[in-house]
């Protein structure tokens, strides 16, 4: 079953256990929203996958003149997403602050009650796509295949370091799944964004990264980085020689969901207007071209379905967090 089919089938059997506000699509012209500039909040530094995604959608909204107010980008980095999440939480009831969501980071924070970033703090708007992960090394790396990398990490546990964007994000989740599947053990170092992580690999400071292909593709295209494998359900046209992890027998398929959410407590009319605007963007030729260029698996979900998807993935992330925290608890 493809990732897209898995998403859609899973939605019909989910049961809501927290209050997440949905929003039905309404005509944009019938709303008073927005009454001032819209702020797209990004938890990573400029150039990262989440930043690139948010900027592209903001540009499409303005280019199509969907709203009379501008859409700005606000990079609020730090705390593994906590700075951005806390900012959105502080904006409860304000529909002009919109979180640009990377699902791995968001759901990790939501799975830790002590942080206070539960899903009840957000109003889901729309899910746009899945951004697959890629395991990449410098072009001259001694690791020529995925098997080379795994075998080395099995021979010398924790001797090979990976560059990731969050200690609990999707890149780290991929490392965990590889370790569980193969018995390999990796170290990791966190960076503020995917562009910084890939730059560290390019400079030879870190042997590899398992982050989003979209964040490293310019370096792959320039033949400065080489992709050993991708994490989606099928090979990607942009890197046709890179096998999927499933092809290699690892049984792993993960990716970063790209989505948007408002703070909790916003007016339903404003949420509906923003959802309608995002749907209009997703239906555009400009988005289709962008999604293809950045190797996304294009999957659209509206407000209610996005909320249910968040809940389902939060349960999976809670299991992941329990596993990686178990050694420290001993």
N, C-alpha and C positions, 0 to 999 in steps of 0.2 A: 504494500500500500504506500502511495506517495505521501510526502509530508503534507501536501495540500489536502489530500483525501482524509488523512489522519486528523487534521485540524477540524475539518467540517463534520466528520462523523462523531468526533468526541464531543462536539458542542451540544448535541441533542440530548445527551444523557447526564449532563451536569446539573447539579443542584446548588443554588446560591446559598452560601452560609454567612456572607457578610453583606452589608448594604453598599452596593456599588450603583451609582446613578447612571442610568441609560438615557439616551436621547434619540427620539424619532427624528427622521429627516424632515425639515420644514423649509419652505421657500426662504432664501436668504434675504430677499428684498422686503419681507414682512417683519424683519426683526430690527430692533434698535441697536443691536450689537454689530460691530464694535463701536464704542463711543470714544476710544482713544487707541493708540498703537498697540498691536498685539505683540507679546514677547514670547518667542520660542526659547525655552530654557533647555540648555544642553549640558549634560554632566561631564563631558570630555572636553579636552582642549581643541582648538581649531585644527582641522585636517583629519580628525578621527572619523570613523564610519558614521557615528551618530551625528556628528557635526555636519558632515557632508550631506547626509540624508535631510536633516532639518533645514539646512540652507537651500537645498534644491526645491523642497516643497514650498518654503517661504517665497522663493523667487517666482515659482509658478503661480502662486496666489496673487502676487503683485503684478506679474506680467499679464495675467488674464483680467486684472482689475476686478477681482471678485469682491473685494472690500475697498472702501475709500480710504481706510486707515492703513498705514504701512505695517509690515511684519518685520520685526527685528530679531536678531539672534543674540542670546545672552549665555556665554560660556561660564558656568559656575562649577568649577572643578574642585576635587578634593573629597576625602572621606569615602572613597569607593562609591561615589554617587550621593553620599549623604548631604553634601552642601546643597546640591540642586534639589534633592527631595525635601529637605528642611525648608528651603525657600518656597517651594510649591505648597507645602503644608501651611506655611505662614500666610499664604494668599487665599485661604479658604473663602469661597464665595465670590472670588474675582475671576471672571472668565477670560481676562486679557493676559493671564500668565498660563502658558501651555507647555507641558513637559514633552520634550522629544524623547520617546521611550526606546531604550535598548532593553529588551525583556529580561535578559540574564541578570543585569545589574539591578533593575527595578525589583524583580521577584526575589532575588537574594535578600535585599533589604526588607522586603515585605514578609519574608519567612523568619525574621529575627524580631520577636516581639519587643525585646529590650530596646530596640532602636526607635520604635514609635512611628515607623513608616509603613504601616499596614495598608492593604488595598482600600480600606474605607476612607483613606485620605485623597482618593482620586476619582474623577469622573472619566471613564474610558470614552474615547471618541471614535477612533478608527485604527485598524491594523492594516498596514500596507503591504508587507512582504517579509520574507525570511532572507537573511543575509548569511550565506554559508561561511563556515570557517575553512581555513586552509593551513596546512602545515608547510611552512616555507623556511628555507635555509639560504645562506649566501650562494651565489652561483658557483663559487669554487669550493663549496663545502665538501668534506670527506664523506658526508652522508649522501649517497647517490640515490638511495631508495628509502621508503618508509621502514622496510625491514632492517636496513643498516642502523637507523636511528633507534628503533625498538631494541634490537639486539645489544647495542652499546649501552642502553639504559638498563638492560637486564644484567649485563656483565658487571657494570659499575653503578649500582643504585645511587641516585641523588648526585651523580657527578656531572650530569648534563643540565644546564639551566635553560629555561624558556622565558621569553619576553611576553608578558600578558598585560592587559589593561586593568584588571581587577582580580584580587585574590579569590573572589567568589563569582566572577562573571562567566560568560559562556566559554571563553578560551580556557579558563581554569577547569570548567566542567568537562571540556574535551580532554584535557590532561588526565583528569580523574577517571574518565571512562576508558581511556587508553591504558592506564595503570591497572584498572580492574580487569580489563579484558586480556592483558598480556603479561602482567607481573612486572612490567618495567616500573622504574621509579624516577621521577624528575624533580628538580628544584625549579623555582620560578622567581622572577623579579617583576614587580608591577610598575607600570608607567601610567601617565595621566591620559594617554590616548593611543590609538592604534598607530598613528603616524610616528610617535616617539618610540613605540615598541619596534616597529619595522626599521627605523633608523638605527636603533641599537644593534639589530641583527645585521644590517648592511655594513655597519662599522666594525663588525667582528667582535663586539663586546659580549654578545649573547649568541649561542649557536643556532637557535631557531625560534619561531613564533607560531602559535596556533590560532591567530586572530583572523578577522574577517578579510576575505580576499579583496573586497572593494578598497580596503585601507592600504593594501600593498601592491595593487595591480600595476600602477605606473612603474614601480621598480621591477616587477615581473616582466612587464612588456619591454622594459629596457634591458632585460637579461642580466639584471644585477641580483635578483632573487630568483630562486627556483622552487616551484611547488612540488612537494613530494606526494601529497594526497589532499583531497577535499572531503568535506563532511556531509555533503548533501546526498540525496537519493540517486542522483545521476551525474555523469560527467558534465563539466561546464564548457560551453563552446569557446570561452576565452582562454582556457587552459586544457585543451583536448587531450593532452598527453598525461595529465595528472589523474590517476585512478581515484575512485571513491574508496573510503575506508571499508565500505561493505564489499566492494570488489575484492579487496585484499583479505577479506575473511574476518574483519574485526567486528562486524555487526553494529556499527555506530553511525548514527545520523543525528546531527545537532546543527543549530544555527541561531543567529541573533534575530529575534523578531523586531521589526521596525514599526512603531506605532506612535500614537499621540494620546495624551490625557490632560484634562483640566483639573484644577483642585476640586475637592469635594464642596458641596453646598452651592454650586453655581446655579443661576437661573436656567430652567429647562429650555427656555427659548434661545438663550445664548449657546448652550451646548448643541442644540439642534441646528442652529445656524452654522456653527463651526464644523459639525459633522457633515452637513450638506456641502460646505466649501471643500472639505477634504475629499469627499466622494467625487466632486467635480474634478478636482486635481487628479485623483487616481484614474478617472475615466479618460483623461486627456492623452493625446498623442505624445506630448512632452514627457509625461510620467512613464509611458510605455518605453520610450527611447531611453530614458534614464535607468529604468529597472533593468533593461537589457544590457546597457553599457556597464552597469555596476554588478552584473551577475546575480541579481536577486531572483529568488523564487517568488513570483508575483502572486500574492494571496490577499484578497481584500475581505475584511470583516467589519461590520458596522459596530456601533456603540455596544449594544447588548451582547453580541457574540464576542467582541473584544474583551469585555468584562469577564465572561465565562472562560475564555481562553487564559486570561491572567490567573484565574483561580485554579484551573487545572494544572498549569505549569508551576504555580506556587507550591502545590503539593509535591511535585517532582523535585523542585529545588530544595524543599525542606528535607527530603530524603538524602539528597546530595550533601547538604550541609551537615547532616547528622553523621554521615560517613567520614567526611574530612575532618570533623572536629573530634571524632572518637579517640584517636591516638593521644591528643592533648588531655583528654579526660582521664586517662589511665594513670 
